[in-house]
Amino acid sequence: MELLQKGIDRDDIDAAFAVAVKKFGQPLPDAPQIKIKLQRYLLSRGFSFDEICSIYTNL
C-alpha cells in the first residue's frame, strides 16, 4: 500500500522482482555485497531505487 501511495505501480514492482530472481535466484541474497550488486544491476535496467527496495520489503 505504501508503495502504491508513492505512485509506484505494482507491475513495476513485480517486474523488478522477476528480473532479480532471474539474475540472482530465489530467495534473494541477503549478503550486503550481493545486495548492492543486485541494486546496481536493477538501477542499470531502469528501475527506481524505491522499486528496488520494495522487492526486499515485500518478500
Summary of the structure (lengths in Angstrom):
residues: 59
radius of gyration: 10.7
end to end distance: 14.0
largest distance: 30.1
contacts: 146
relative contact order: 0.21
helix: 69%
strand: 0%
